[in-house]
Amino acid sequence: MATAPSAIEPPPAQAECTHCGLPVPVELFAPHQQAQFCCHGCETAYLILQEDQELLESLQARREASAAARRELQNYTYLDHPTFTAENCQDLGNGVVRTSFLLEGVLCASCVFAVEKLPRFLPGVIHSQMNLTSSQATIEWRPDEIKLSDIARTLDRLGYPPHPVTEDGQERLERQESHRQLIRLAVAGACAGNTMLIAVTLYLGFFSGMSSEFLHLFRWTSAGIAVVCLVWPGSVFFRGAWQAFRSGTPHMDLPVALGLAAGAVMGLVNTILGRGEIYFDSLTVLIFLLLVGRYLQYAQQRRALHKISLLRTLLPRSVFRLTAKDPQAEDESIPLEAVRPGDWIRLRAGDVVPSDGTIVDGSSLVDQSMLTGESRGVPVAVGDRVLSGATNMTGALVIEAQSIGSETRLSKIFELVEDGLRSKTPIVQFANWIGGYFVIAVLLLAAITVAIWASTGWELAINHAMALLIVACPCALGLATPFTVAIAQGRAASRGILIKSGDVFERLAHPGIIWLDKTGTLTQGRMQVVSLSGEESVMPLVALLERSVVHPIAEAIGRKYTAPADVCVADFESIPGVGLRGVIEGVSWQIGSEKMLANNAIDISDPLWRQLNAYQSEGYSTVVVVREDVVVTVCALGDQIRTDSKPTVECLQAMGWQVGMLSGDHQRVADSVGRAIGIAPELTMGDLSPEDKLSVIQQSAAEKTTVMVGDGVNDSIALATASVGIAVDGGAEVSLKAANVYLTTHGISPILEVITGSKQTLRTIHCNFAVSLSYNGAAVLLCMLGLINPIVAAVLMPISSLTVLAISASNGAFTRNKTTAPNKPLTEPALS
């Protein structure tokens, strides 16, 4: 009689780590061990402190069993390749080399202690330093004494699988720019705080009296701090103004710089002459606020970029190159960068194709959805061409590399993405347009003020003109856009909508056309059983047969039906391109495509034959189940339409947008999906390559606002070229880098919130402009009439900025979803 398996002994509630005293997780509790540990780091640290002479052997023995499933041991030999060394390691001289790894599983100080003790039990390792915050380890070693791959394997055995740290130039530039902006912001904040303290002292002295020596000391100190603020953090506005002046392009930095310069000159003149008012507190505070607005906008854009995967994860870090041009030859692990045309590369099931090439051995199914949008696997065999970025799904392959690096199809798509990004016509911000005319108007009005008051004395005339320039400082205009955009971006991010650029709000405020990708955007992006005719009772046995293969159809059937556990399959055989067959409890079964029916010995009834044709005409993938040479079941599989696709399309159309669909799938499949969700036939396009999608988007963008929504590399060119590109959850990083908006939630219904939020944000910006211009207009009129002197002007100047900040904070965009598509299921069947 069979006995039930014994239950795993749970850890006692009071089980604590022998080393640090923290609770021991269930998965790390060892019921037959006296010493218990909360992590691998504590175990390593404990053994080191106990002076265990066989530390490494002990660790290996304990962890090999638990790591066996994970380690068909990770092959780290590519770390020893000269190409990897040249690009990722630093020669320190005297035979010492340095590199860095990102480590998994680093949890506490004991983990840091374990990693930093590498030199103790690995001869040849000179230094090991661990950063707990970033999980990054810096290793220094002597290559003539120990290989880097051996160090990596040791870290893996310790429970910290290492990954090379790679950083592209764009990331370095972003980090450096963020560092510079934070320094400017900190200096501006310090200057603003100190000048405000001095200003409070001077204002109090104005009413209660202050001796002249202290008065001059405070004024000159304030002037010195303001000069530092203007010359260092404030210089960005003057550089921008100079560039705008040289190029003849209106820009908000021009009026901002003019206002700052006018206030600074007036304050310095009054400081030198020992009369009148100084405005250094207002100037430094305004510089600080302007820089805060700029940094918030930049930080939100950077956050949107770094919420996504890295571009390099699309391709493998290493490949298996055959040592000879023979499919049976041994292979070696080398870095991707070391692959050369003509190399033979072995691909296992699940591997990503690293370079364009031709199959020289084996047959399989290849998933090219990242490149073409085709949701079904493509059968390939010897002589067929495969492209980098595709995924080998079933059998083992050997390919001969032909195009590598920048010559691959994937790299060509990246280049088209960059071209699309560069070719976008820059939109001149409304604030810059106003600012350009505002500068001219302010200068003219200042000249008119001098002329009007000249008859009463030049000093009074210049005083009124300077008051006008100070109070009319267009700083509120400069704050209107970045603060409103930054607040809207932050709120959108909290709702799972990452917006990289404020241009999105302006572009989406006016209806145009929205093109939707099919696979992964309107559909789930994976096969599902959607309909069945015949005997459904046989499907568990079908799942039993399909369990023996790796295939999207097999996975779909296995998800829906549970294979019996007490039944075995005999005489199993896989027929490439056709299907499977086997014997279950003495009964012969065949499962596969309609190609199986070419065998005249197989009989199919008329109703099932008609249903098979009907499924195929609707764009389904079909599976025929044959029992003892008789078809008993016809199964239809397809890519399930998302529940929110149809209601979202209806809402978009009601908002005045045209909605179309672009797909790499067959036109028949695209038409089926289009009919189901309500897209007009003339706007439903299938059989499109990435270049075809680009052509459609370019033609559409020349006529109206064009939005592209997609999730794959095949969509990235179109995303970059469209007026607004929206990448949905699960998309490849290159498409996210090309897109303006990234939706972290499933489905397309968040598009509605993006559009309504954009309209609200643009209305808030326009409201800020109206308030700022009205305020400045009234203040300018009062200055021209001589009713405002410079000290009052200095007090009034920041009020418009504070008003703009208050209006920006009250923007209701992305605070709640006012326009959402009902999440109701479709009445139509799912389509492939």
Stockholm file with secondary structure:
# STOCKHOLM 1.0

chainA/1-832         MATAPSAIEPPPAQAECTHCGLPVPVELFAPHQQAQFCCHGCETAYLILQEDQELLESLQARREASAAARRELQNYTYLDHPTFTAENCQDLGNGVVRTSFLLEGVLCASCVFAVEKLPRFLPGVIHSQMNLTSSQATIEWRPDEIKLSDIARTLDRLGYPPHPVTEDGQERLERQESHRQLIRLAVAGACAGNTMLIAVTLYLGFFSGMSSEFLHLFRWTSAGIAVVCLVWPGSVFFRGAWQAFRSGTPHMDLPVALGLAAGAVMGLVNTILGRGEIYFDSLTVLIFLLLVGRYLQYAQQRRALHKISLLRTLLPRSVFRLTAKDPQAEDESIPLEAVRPGDWIRLRAGDVVPSDGTIVDGSSLVDQSMLTGESRGVPVAVGDRVLSGATNMTGALVIEAQSIGSETRLSKIFELVEDGLRSKTPIVQFANWIGGYFVIAVLLLAAITVAIWASTGWELAINHAMALLIVACPCALGLATPFTVAIAQGRAASRGILIKSGDVFERLAHPGIIWLDKTGTLTQGRMQVVSLSGEESVMPLVALLERSVVHPIAEAIGRKYTAPADVCVADFESIPGVGLRGVIEGVSWQIGSEKMLANNAIDISDPLWRQLNAYQSEGYSTVVVVREDVVVTVCALGDQIRTDSKPTVECLQAMGWQVGMLSGDHQRVADSVGRAIGIAPELTMGDLSPEDKLSVIQQSAAEKTTVMVGDGVNDSIALATASVGIAVDGGAEVSLKAANVYLTTHGISPILEVITGSKQTLRTIHCNFAVSLSYNGAAVLLCMLGLINPIVAAVLMPISSLTVLAISASNGAFTRNKTTAPNKPLTEPALS
#=GR chainA/1-832 SS CCCCCCCCCCCCTTCBCTTTCCBCCGGGCCTTCSSCCSSHHHHHHHHHHTTCTTHHHHHHHHHHHHHTTTCSCCCCGGGGSHHHHHHHCEEEETTEEEEEEEESSCCSHHHHHHHHTHHHHSTTEEEEEEETTTTEEEEEECTTTSCHHHHHHHHHHTTCCEEECCCCHHHHHHHHHHHHHHHHHHHHHHHHHHHHHHHHHHHHHHHHCCCHHHHHHHHHHHHHHHHHHHHTTTHHHHHHHHHHHHHTCCCTHHHHHHHHHHHHHHHHHHHHHTCSCCCHHHHHHHHHHHHHHHHHHHHHHHHHHHTSCCGGGGSCSEEEEESSSSTTSCEEEEEGGGCCTTCEEEECTTCBCCSEEEEEECCEEEECHHHHCCCSCEEECTTCEECTTCEECSSCEEEEEEECGGGSHHHHHHHHHHHHHHHSCCCCCHHHHHHHHHHHHHHHHHHHHHHHHGGGCHHHHHHHHHHHHHHTCTHHHHHHHHHHHHHHHHHHHHTTEEECCTHHHHHHTSCCEEEEEIIIIIEEEEEEEEEEEECGGGHHHHHHHHTTSCCHHHHHHHHHSCCCTTCCEEEEEEETTTEEEEEETTEEEEEECGGGGGSTTCBCCHHHHHHHHHHHHTTCEEEEEEETTEEEEEEEEEEEECTTHHHHHHHHHHTTCEEEEECSSCHHHHHHHHHHHTCCGGGEECSCCHHHHHHHHHHHHTTSCEEEEECSHHHHHHHHHSSEEEECTTCCHHHHHHCSEEECSSSSTHHHHHHHHHHHHHHHHHHHHHHHHHHHHHHHHHHHTTCCCHHHHHHHHHHHHHHHHHHHHTCCTTSSCSSCCCCCCCSSCCCC
#=GC SS_cons         CCCCCCCCCCCCTTCBCTTTCCBCCGGGCCTTCSSCCSSHHHHHHHHHHTTCTTHHHHHHHHHHHHHTTTCSCCCCGGGGSHHHHHHHCEEEETTEEEEEEEESSCCSHHHHHHHHTHHHHSTTEEEEEEETTTTEEEEEECTTTSCHHHHHHHHHHTTCCEEECCCCHHHHHHHHHHHHHHHHHHHHHHHHHHHHHHHHHHHHHHHHCCCHHHHHHHHHHHHHHHHHHHHTTTHHHHHHHHHHHHHTCCCTHHHHHHHHHHHHHHHHHHHHHTCSCCCHHHHHHHHHHHHHHHHHHHHHHHHHHHTSCCGGGGSCSEEEEESSSSTTSCEEEEEGGGCCTTCEEEECTTCBCCSEEEEEECCEEEECHHHHCCCSCEEECTTCEECTTCEECSSCEEEEEEECGGGSHHHHHHHHHHHHHHHSCCCCCHHHHHHHHHHHHHHHHHHHHHHHHGGGCHHHHHHHHHHHHHHTCTHHHHHHHHHHHHHHHHHHHHTTEEECCTHHHHHHTSCCEEEEEIIIIIEEEEEEEEEEEECGGGHHHHHHHHTTSCCHHHHHHHHHSCCCTTCCEEEEEEETTTEEEEEETTEEEEEECGGGGGSTTCBCCHHHHHHHHHHHHTTCEEEEEEETTEEEEEEEEEEEECTTHHHHHHHHHHTTCEEEEECSSCHHHHHHHHHHHTCCGGGEECSCCHHHHHHHHHHHHTTSCEEEEECSHHHHHHHHHSSEEEECTTCCHHHHHHCSEEECSSSSTHHHHHHHHHHHHHHHHHHHHHHHHHHHHHHHHHHHTTCCCHHHHHHHHHHHHHHHHHHHHTCCTTSSCSSCCCCCCCSSCCCC
//
